[in-house]
Amino acid sequence: MVVRALATLGVALLFVAGCRDILGVKGYGVYADATEAGPKNACTRVADAGSTCATCVANHCCDEWDACMKEPACKAMNLCVTSCRDKDDHQCRGPCNQSIPHTQEWGDLVACEATQCPTCPGSRLIRGAAPCDDCLARECASDVDTLSRYPTALRLDDCRENCLAVPDADRAATGCTCAEYAQGARAVDAVDKCEESHCGGEICYPQVEWSCLGQVQLPGPESDPAGMVQPLDLHVGVVDARTFVSPVVQNLGVAACSPHDVSCGMPIVMTTTSTDGWLDLMPILETQSQQPWFFEYLLVTNPGDVDALFYFFPPVRRSPSWRTRRLVTQDYAQQEVNLLAMTINWHDKGGIVWSVTSCGVQPPLHFASGVSVSATPDAATPDAGMWMAPTYYIDGDVLRPETQLSATTLSGVGAMINVHPGHWTLTASTKDSNAGGGILGTYHIQVSAGKLTHVTMAPMPRPTGD
């Protein structure tokens, strides 16, 4: 299947600035059938909305609405999309889709609205950003409407997106096959084919997409219908950065480390590479309080080589999730640095290897060019004022200092070398005119002597007050 608009799996939530509130209720600003009678059920936040669309949902989709409003990501998507004028308000719908993950609850609500309340703003599947949503509505309307009415097909569509990070050869072994939703394949394949034919290129597969900047927020953890937080089931495939192909690196150990546990002396969960070569961390949950342990980083031990700290931004909160990460080994790092006539001080220093993506894109599917990244030590880092971490950008296979190259190339990758141990903040920004010269986010990480900190960066929420 063609990699579609690359706009899923990112798990931050986003609200569209300036979306409408009708009759004092944050919700429906669109009108369904004028003949729709008053509500028969008392759905959460719907029955008193006053619009005929809300009445239609209360009459026909009450269970789906209530289930959605109890699941944090679905609630975020629902509040964002229902603030749009209608399902053709692409400039409002598209940005909603750039960071809020699609969940089963959201698919069920879309299917019900598509069947029962087809003029509601959430009654059509959303793919990609605004241009893609617009193109699919014009060029593939029949196929998209069919898919939107079919809950199993919607789940298959989301499952395939979630599995894009898994190489085809590893999908059966990791369980990321989506076989349980196979009955929806005909509907999904029809939309895929139409999208590829009529909405490809920069419409649904843009090189970079910045429409979410300034509007990203993080969702809460997934929960069940009773509101209980669900465990995080995370699968990580680690590939050699020099080849970036399957099979994944074998014989690794991994520990999920909580915030402020600098040495990871009390890991949340530990595992080793499974027989299929993947690191399977399941579940990550603090059972006594039923509150999630949002791990801050993964400590990956590589026998005979330097250890690695893996950071994910935004944090992984969709379960199950599959991620593929590139591992830079000691030999590979030194090989790159040799061209700079430098030597890495593994005894006293650490390093940072980072990659950056634009809105709605999960690494390693696509990286962003034109992004500048800087690193500053946090105040808590000893002698913070004394330390600097110049940025190097990957240009083809060569590391170039920021004096020669000021932003990422198509690889979207860079590094900091011989970084003093402590807490550091990375800041990513772009001068792209389409982004208004925006800040992608700030990313708080830890650097340890003798270790390489690996960071994937996607757009993040703006700090409060910005």
C-alpha positions as CSV (number, residue, x, y, z in Angstrom):
1,M,0.0,0.0,0.0
2,V,1.2,3.5,-0.8
3,V,2.3,5.4,2.3
4,R,-0.7,7.7,2.5
5,A,-0.7,11.3,3.9
6,L,1.7,10.2,6.6
7,A,-0.6,11.8,9.1
8,T,-1.3,9.4,11.9
9,L,0.5,8.1,14.9
10,G,1.7,11.1,16.2
11,V,-0.1,11.2,19.5
12,A,-0.3,14.9,20.6
13,L,-3.7,16.5,20.5
14,L,-4.5,19.7,18.7
15,F,-7.3,22.2,18.7
16,V,-8.0,24.5,15.8
17,A,-7.7,28.2,16.7
18,G,-10.8,30.2,15.9
19,C,-13.2,27.2,15.5
20,R,-16.8,28.0,16.1
21,D,-19.0,27.4,19.2
22,I,-22.7,27.5,18.5
23,L,-25.4,28.4,21.1
24,G,-22.7,28.5,23.8
25,V,-21.9,24.8,23.4
26,K,-18.5,23.7,22.2
27,G,-19.7,21.3,19.6
28,Y,-21.9,21.3,16.5
29,G,-22.0,24.3,14.3
30,V,-23.7,22.5,11.3
31,Y,-27.2,21.7,10.5
32,A,-28.5,18.2,9.6
33,D,-32.0,17.4,8.3
34,A,-34.4,20.1,9.2
35,T,-37.1,17.5,10.0
36,E,-35.0,15.8,12.8
37,A,-37.1,15.6,15.9
38,G,-36.0,16.5,19.4
39,P,-33.5,14.2,21.2
40,K,-34.7,10.8,22.4
41,N,-31.7,10.2,24.6
42,A,-29.6,12.3,27.0
43,C,-26.1,12.1,25.5
44,T,-23.2,13.8,27.1
45,R,-23.0,17.5,25.9
46,V,-25.2,16.8,22.9
47,A,-28.9,16.8,24.0
48,D,-28.9,20.6,24.9
49,A,-26.8,21.7,22.0
50,G,-29.9,23.0,20.1
51,S,-28.7,22.3,16.5
52,T,-30.4,19.7,14.4
53,C,-27.1,17.9,13.9
54,A,-26.7,17.5,17.6
55,T,-30.3,16.3,17.9
56,C,-29.6,13.7,15.2
57,V,-26.6,12.4,17.1
58,A,-28.6,12.2,20.3
59,N,-31.3,10.3,18.5
60,H,-29.1,7.8,16.6
61,C,-25.5,7.8,17.9
62,C,-25.9,8.4,21.6
63,D,-23.9,5.3,22.7
64,E,-21.1,6.1,20.2
65,W,-20.9,9.7,21.3
66,D,-20.8,8.8,25.0
67,A,-18.1,6.2,24.4
68,C,-16.0,8.7,22.5
69,M,-16.3,11.4,25.1
70,K,-14.9,8.9,27.7
71,E,-11.8,8.2,25.7
72,P,-9.3,11.2,25.8
73,A,-8.0,11.1,22.2
74,C,-11.5,10.5,20.7
75,K,-12.9,13.4,22.9
76,A,-10.1,15.7,21.6
77,M,-10.8,14.8,18.0
78,N,-14.5,15.1,18.5
79,L,-14.4,18.5,20.1
80,C,-12.0,19.7,17.3
81,V,-13.9,18.3,14.4
82,T,-17.4,19.2,15.6
83,S,-16.3,22.8,15.9
84,C,-16.0,23.0,12.2
85,R,-18.8,24.3,10.0
86,D,-19.4,21.0,8.2
87,K,-17.6,18.1,6.7
88,D,-16.4,20.3,3.9
89,D,-14.7,22.7,6.2
90,H,-11.3,21.3,5.3
91,Q,-9.2,24.1,6.8
92,C,-10.7,23.2,10.1
93,R,-10.9,19.4,9.8
94,G,-7.4,18.9,8.3
95,P,-5.4,20.4,11.2
96,C,-7.4,18.3,13.7
97,N,-6.0,15.2,11.9
98,Q,-2.4,16.3,12.1
99,S,-1.7,15.2,15.6
100,I,-4.8,13.6,17.3
101,P,-4.7,9.8,16.9
102,H,-7.7,8.0,15.5
103,T,-9.1,5.5,18.0
104,Q,-11.7,2.7,17.8
105,E,-14.2,5.0,19.5
106,W,-13.6,7.7,17.0
107,G,-14.1,5.3,14.1
108,D,-17.4,4.0,15.6
109,L,-18.7,7.6,16.0
110,V,-17.7,8.5,12.4
111,A,-19.5,5.4,11.1
112,C,-22.6,6.1,12.9
113,E,-22.7,9.8,11.9
114,A,-21.9,8.8,8.3
115,T,-24.9,6.4,8.3
116,Q,-27.4,8.4,10.3
117,C,-26.3,12.0,10.3
118,P,-24.3,12.5,7.1
119,T,-24.2,16.3,7.2
120,C,-22.4,16.5,10.5
121,P,-18.8,17.6,10.4
122,G,-17.5,14.3,11.7
123,S,-19.4,12.1,9.3
124,R,-16.6,11.6,6.9
125,L,-13.2,9.9,7.3
126,I,-10.3,12.4,7.6
127,R,-6.9,11.7,5.9
128,G,-4.0,14.0,5.8
129,A,-4.1,17.8,6.1
130,A,-6.6,20.2,4.6
131,P,-5.5,19.8,1.0
132,C,-5.8,16.0,1.2
133,D,-9.1,16.2,2.9
134,D,-10.4,18.5,0.2
135,C,-9.1,16.4,-2.7
136,L,-10.6,13.2,-1.3
137,A,-13.9,14.9,-0.9
138,R,-13.9,16.0,-4.5
139,E,-12.2,13.2,-6.3
140,C,-13.0,10.1,-4.2
141,A,-16.3,11.0,-2.5
142,S,-18.1,7.8,-3.2
143,D,-15.3,5.6,-2.0
144,V,-14.6,7.7,1.1
145,D,-18.3,7.8,2.0
146,T,-18.5,4.0,1.8
147,L,-15.4,3.6,4.0
148,S,-16.8,6.1,6.4
149,R,-19.9,4.0,7.0
150,Y,-18.0,0.8,7.7
151,P,-16.6,0.5,11.3
152,T,-14.4,-2.5,10.4
153,A,-12.9,-0.7,7.4
154,L,-12.2,2.4,9.6
155,R,-10.3,0.2,12.1
156,L,-8.4,-1.4,9.3
157,D,-7.5,2.0,7.9
158,D,-6.1,3.1,11.3
159,C,-4.4,-0.2,11.9
160,R,-2.5,0.0,8.6
161,E,-1.3,3.5,9.5
162,N,-0.2,2.3,12.9
163,C,1.8,-0.5,11.3
164,L,3.6,1.7,8.7
165,A,6.7,1.8,10.9
166,V,7.0,-2.0,10.8
167,P,8.9,-3.5,7.8
168,D,6.8,-5.9,5.8
169,A,9.1,-8.8,6.7
170,D,8.4,-8.2,10.4
171,R,4.7,-7.7,10.5
172,A,3.6,-11.3,11.0
173,A,6.1,-11.9,13.8
174,T,5.2,-8.7,15.6
175,G,1.4,-9.1,15.3
176,C,1.0,-5.9,13.3
177,T,-1.0,-7.6,10.5
178,C,-4.4,-6.0,11.0
179,A,-5.8,-9.5,10.1
180,E,-8.8,-9.0,12.5
181,Y,-10.1,-6.2,10.2
182,A,-9.6,-8.0,6.9
183,Q,-13.2,-7.7,6.0
184,G,-12.8,-4.0,5.6
185,A,-10.0,-4.4,3.0
186,R,-12.1,-3.8,-0.1
187,A,-13.3,-0.4,1.1
188,V,-9.9,0.7,2.3
189,D,-8.2,-0.4,-0.9
190,A,-10.7,1.5,-3.0
191,V,-9.8,4.8,-1.2
192,D,-6.1,4.0,-1.3
193,K,-6.3,3.5,-5.1
194,C,-8.3,6.7,-5.7
195,E,-6.1,8.7,-3.4
196,E,-2.9,7.5,-5.2
197,S,-4.5,8.3,-8.6
198,H,-6.0,11.7,-7.9
199,C,-4.5,13.1,-4.7
200,G,-0.9,12.0,-4.7
201,G,2.3,14.2,-4.7
202,E,2.2,17.3,-2.6
203,I,-1.5,17.0,-2.0
204,C,-1.6,14.0,0.3
205,Y,2.1,13.3,0.5
206,P,3.8,16.6,1.1
207,Q,7.5,16.8,1.7
208,V,6.8,18.8,4.9
209,E,3.5,19.9,6.5
210,W,3.4,22.7,9.2
211,S,-0.3,23.4,9.6
212,C,-0.3,22.1,13.1
213,L,2.3,24.5,14.5
214,G,1.0,26.5,17.5
215,Q,-2.1,24.3,17.8
216,V,-0.7,21.0,19.2
217,Q,-1.7,19.7,22.6
218,L,-1.0,16.3,24.2
219,P,-3.9,13.8,24.7
220,G,-4.4,11.9,27.9
221,P,-3.8,8.2,28.1
222,E,-6.2,5.8,26.5
223,S,-8.9,4.5,28.7
224,D,-11.6,1.8,28.6
225,P,-15.4,2.5,28.7
226,A,-15.3,2.6,32.5
227,G,-12.7,5.4,32.3
228,M,-9.8,3.2,33.5
229,V,-6.4,4.0,32.1
230,Q,-5.2,1.2,29.8
231,P,-1.7,-0.3,29.8
232,L,0.7,0.9,27.1
233,D,1.7,-2.0,24.8
234,L,4.8,-0.7,22.9
235,H,6.9,-2.6,20.4
236,V,10.2,-1.1,19.3
237,G,12.3,-2.4,16.4
238,V,15.9,-1.1,16.5
239,V,17.7,-1.1,13.2
240,D,21.4,-0.3,12.4
241,A,21.6,3.4,11.4
242,R,24.1,2.6,8.7
243,T,21.7,0.3,6.8
244,F,18.2,1.2,8.2
245,V,16.7,-2.1,7.0
246,S,15.3,-5.2,8.5
247,P,16.3,-7.4,10.3
248,V,16.5,-5.4,13.5
249,V,19.5,-5.4,15.8
250,Q,19.6,-8.5,18.0
251,N,20.6,-9.1,21.6
252,L,19.6,-5.8,23.0
253,G,18.2,-5.1,26.5
254,V,15.8,-2.3,27.2
255,A,14.4,-0.6,30.3
256,A,11.6,2.0,30.4
257,C,12.7,4.8,32.7
258,S,10.5,7.2,34.6
259,P,11.0,10.9,34.8
260,H,13.8,12.0,37.2
261,D,15.3,8.5,37.4
262,V,18.5,9.7,35.9
263,S,20.3,6.4,36.2
264,C,17.2,4.3,35.5
265,G,17.9,2.5,38.7
266,M,14.2,1.7,39.2
267,P,12.9,0.9,35.7
268,I,9.2,0.7,35.1
269,V,9.7,-2.4,33.0
270,M,12.6,-4.3,31.5
271,T,12.8,-6.7,28.6
272,T,15.3,-8.1,26.0
273,T,15.0,-8.5,22.3
274,S,12.4,-11.1,21.5
275,T,12.8,-14.0,19.1
276,D,11.5,-11.8,16.3
277,G,14.1,-9.2,17.0
278,W,11.7,-6.6,18.5
279,L,11.7,-5.1,22.0
280,D,8.2,-5.7,23.4
281,L,7.4,-3.5,26.4
282,M,4.0,-4.6,27.8
283,P,2.4,-3.5,29.8
284,I,3.7,-0.2,31.2
285,L,1.2,0.6,34.0
286,E,1.4,1.3,37.7
287,T,-1.2,-1.2,38.9
288,Q,-1.9,0.1,42.4
289,S,-3.2,3.5,41.5
290,Q,-4.2,2.7,37.9
291,Q,-2.4,5.7,36.7
292,P,0.0,5.4,33.8
293,W,3.7,5.4,34.1
294,F,4.6,7.7,31.3
295,F,8.1,6.6,30.7
296,E,10.5,9.4,29.9
297,Y,13.0,7.4,27.9
298,L,14.1,3.9,27.1
299,L,17.6,2.8,28.1
300,V,18.8,0.4,25.4
301,T,21.9,-1.7,26.3
302,N,24.0,-3.0,23.4
303,P,26.6,-5.5,24.6
304,G,30.1,-4.6,23.5
305,D,29.0,-1.1,22.5
306,V,27.8,2.2,24.0
307,D,24.3,2.3,25.5
308,A,21.6,4.5,24.1
309,L,18.8,6.6,25.6
310,F,15.7,6.7,23.3
311,Y,13.3,9.7,23.6
312,F,10.0,9.9,21.8
313,F,8.4,13.3,21.1
314,P,5.4,13.5,21.4
315,P,5.3,10.7,24.0
316,V,3.8,7.4,22.9
317,R,0.3,7.1,24.3
318,R,-1.5,5.0,21.8
319,S,-1.7,1.3,22.6
320,P,-0.7,-0.9,20.9
321,S,2.1,1.1,19.1
322,W,4.9,0.0,16.9
323,R,8.0,2.1,16.4
324,T,11.2,1.6,14.4
325,R,14.3,3.4,15.7
326,R,17.8,3.8,14.2
327,L,20.7,2.9,16.5
328,V,24.0,4.7,16.1
329,T,26.8,2.5,17.3
330,Q,30.1,3.6,18.7
331,D,32.0,2.7,15.5
332,Y,29.5,4.5,13.3
333,A,29.6,7.6,15.4
334,Q,33.4,7.7,15.4
335,Q,33.5,7.1,11.7
336,E,31.3,10.1,11.0
337,V,33.3,12.3,13.4
338,N,36.7,11.3,11.9
339,L,35.9,13.4,8.9
340,L,35.7,16.4,11.3
341,A,39.2,15.6,12.7
342,M,37.6,15.0,16.1
343,T,37.6,12.2,18.7
344,I,34.6,11.4,20.9
345,N,35.4,11.4,24.6
346,W,33.2,8.5,25.7
347,H,34.7,8.5,29.2
348,D,33.5,11.9,30.3
349,K,31.0,13.0,27.6
350,G,28.0,11.8,25.8
351,G,26.3,12.6,22.5
352,I,23.0,13.5,21.0
353,V,21.6,12.1,17.7
354,W,18.3,13.5,16.6
355,S,15.8,13.4,13.8
356,V,12.9,15.7,13.1
357,T,9.6,15.3,11.3
358,S,6.7,17.7,10.4
359,C,3.1,17.5,11.4
360,G,1.3,14.2,11.3
361,V,4.4,12.1,10.4
362,Q,5.7,9.2,12.4
363,P,9.5,8.5,12.2
364,P,11.0,6.9,10.3
365,L,8.6,7.4,7.4
366,H,9.6,10.9,6.5
367,F,11.9,13.5,7.9
368,A,11.7,17.3,7.6
369,S,14.2,19.6,5.8
370,G,14.8,23.2,6.7
371,V,14.7,22.8,10.4
372,S,17.3,24.3,12.7
373,V,18.0,22.7,16.1
374,S,19.9,24.1,19.1
375,A,20.9,22.7,22.5
376,T,21.2,24.6,25.8
377,P,22.0,23.1,29.2
378,D,19.2,23.3,31.8
379,A,20.0,25.4,34.9
380,A,20.2,22.2,37.0
381,T,23.1,20.9,34.9
382,P,26.4,21.5,36.9
383,D,28.3,24.5,35.6
384,A,25.6,25.0,33.0
385,G,27.0,28.4,31.9
386,M,30.3,26.8,30.9
387,W,29.0,24.3,28.4
388,M,28.0,24.5,24.8
389,A,26.8,21.9,22.3
390,P,27.3,23.0,18.7
391,T,25.0,21.5,16.1
392,Y,26.0,19.3,13.2
393,Y,23.7,18.4,10.3
394,I,23.8,15.4,8.2
395,D,24.3,16.3,4.5
396,G,24.1,13.0,2.6
397,D,26.5,10.8,4.5
398,V,28.6,13.7,5.9
399,L,28.3,15.6,9.2
400,R,28.6,19.4,8.6
401,P,29.0,22.0,11.4
402,E,26.4,24.7,11.8
403,T,28.9,27.2,10.4
404,Q,28.6,25.4,7.1
405,L,25.0,24.3,7.2
406,S,22.3,26.0,9.2
407,A,19.3,23.6,8.9
408,T,18.4,20.0,8.1
409,T,18.6,18.5,4.6
410,L,16.1,16.0,3.3
411,S,17.5,13.5,5.8
412,G,16.2,15.5,8.7
413,V,19.0,14.3,11.0
414,G,21.7,15.9,13.1
415,A,23.9,15.5,16.1
416,M,25.7,17.2,19.0
417,I,29.2,15.8,19.9
418,N,31.0,15.6,23.2
419,V,28.1,16.9,25.2
420,H,28.6,17.5,28.9
421,P,26.4,15.1,31.0
422,G,23.2,16.6,32.5
423,H,19.8,17.9,31.4
424,W,19.6,19.7,28.1
425,T,16.8,21.3,26.1
426,L,16.6,21.0,22.3
427,T,14.8,23.7,20.4
428,A,13.6,23.1,16.8
429,S,12.4,25.8,14.5
430,T,11.8,26.4,10.8
431,K,12.0,29.4,8.6
432,D,9.7,27.8,6.1
433,S,7.3,30.5,4.9
434,N,4.4,28.1,5.1
435,A,5.1,27.7,8.8
436,G,5.5,31.4,9.5
437,G,9.0,30.8,10.8
438,G,7.5,28.7,13.6
439,I,8.9,26.9,16.6
440,L,8.3,23.2,16.4
441,G,8.9,22.7,20.1
442,T,11.2,22.3,23.0
443,Y,12.4,18.9,24.0
444,H,13.9,18.1,27.4
445,I,16.4,15.3,27.5
446,Q,19.2,13.8,29.5
447,V,22.8,13.2,28.4
448,S,25.0,10.7,30.1
449,A,28.7,10.0,29.9
450,G,29.5,7.1,27.6
451,K,26.0,7.0,26.1
452,L,24.3,8.3,23.0
453,T,20.9,10.0,23.5
454,H,18.6,9.4,20.5
455,V,15.7,11.8,20.0
456,T,12.8,11.8,17.6
457,M,11.2,15.3,17.4
458,A,7.8,16.1,16.0
459,P,5.8,19.3,16.6
460,M,4.9,19.8,20.3
461,P,2.5,22.1,22.2
462,R,3.6,25.7,22.8
463,P,4.7,26.4,26.4
464,T,1.9,28.1,28.4
465,G,1.9,31.8,27.9
466,D,3.4,31.8,24.4
